[in-house]
Amino acid sequence: MTENIIKNKSFAFAIRVVKLYQFLCETKKEFVLSKQLLRSGTAVGALVREAEHAESKADFKHKMSIAQKEINESIYWLELLKETDYLTNEQFQSINADAVEIIKLLTSIIKSTKANINN
């Protein structure tokens, strides 16, 4: 069986988000923005897992499209945390690079699936 890169990367991202959430709550006493990031950041991997057992190609594409929206939302919360000085530029760059990689992978998967459905 081949390695599922998006599954692995989205799960690793969720772990990073959970740890960042813990850090923000315990160290920075920030609870609102971090909770939003926790929700969107962990939803990505859950949606990718759901897509594994999609009922059809269209259902698969739909779930991956929602995952794409969730990672995009996560990037928004990360940017907001950086701009409000809850994250240093270095902390932001590190986790944001993972998020950008995931959004690129999801975009590619969605485009390939669309093409596959249309053929």
N, C-alpha and C positions, 0 to 999 in steps of 0.2 A: 504494500500500500504506500502511495506517495505521501510526502509530508504536506499538510494543509497549512500553508504559510499564513494566510489571513486568519485562520483559526488560532494559530499559535501567537501571532503578533497582537491580535485583539485581546487575547487572554492575558498576555504579558502587560499590555497597556492597562487593562482593568486592575491588575495587581499594583501597578505603579500609581494609578489613580486612588486606590484604597489607601495605600501608604501615604500619599500626598494629603489625602483627606485627614488621616490620623495626625499627621504633622501639623496641618493648618489648624485643626481643632485644639490640639494639645499645646502647641508652641505659640501660635499666633492668635489664638482665641477667636478664630474666624469660623463662623458656622453656616452662614447663608450661601455665599458663593461656592464654597467648597462642597456643600450638599448638592447643589445644582450640578457641579462637575462630577460628583460621585454618581449621580443618576445617569447622566448622559454617557460618561466614560465607561461605566460598566455595562450599559445597555448594548454597546457595539458588539461585544463578544457574545452576549446572549442572543442577539439577532443573527449573528453569523452561525451560531449553533442551531438556532431554529431553522435557518435556511438549509442546513444539512439534510433535513427531512421534509423539505418543501413538497407540496402536493403536485406541483407542476413547475415548468421552467418560468412561467409568469409569476408564480408564487415565490420562487427562488429570487427572481429579479426584484420583486417587491420588497422582500425582507432585506436584501442587500441594499436597496435604495434607502430604506429606513435607517439601516446601520450607517450609511453614508451621511444622512442628516444628523444622526447622533454624534458622529465623530466631528462633524462641522460645528455642532453646538459646543462640543467639548473644547474645541480650539477657541471659540468665543470666550468661554469661561476662563480658560488659561490666559488669554490675552488680558482679560479684565483683572484677573488676579495679579498679573505682572504690572499692569498700569496703575494699580492701586497699592503697589509696593508690598503685597503679600508674598510675591515670588521675586527672587532676584532674576536678573536677565539670564544668568547661567542656568538656574533651575528651570526657567521657562524654556530656554533653547533646547535643553535636553529632552524634556517630555514632549514639547511641541514637534520636535523632529520625528518622534515616533508617531504622533498623530497625523502629521503630513504624509508620512510613508503609508499609513493605513488608509487615508482618504484616497491616495493615488491608486493603491491596490484595489480598493472598492470601486473606484471609477472605472478602472480597467475591466474588472469582473462584470460590472453592469453593462459596459459597452459590448463586451464579448457575448454576454447572454442575450442582449437585444439583437445582435447580429445573428446569433444562433436561432433565436425565435423566428426572425424574419425570413430565414432560409428554409 
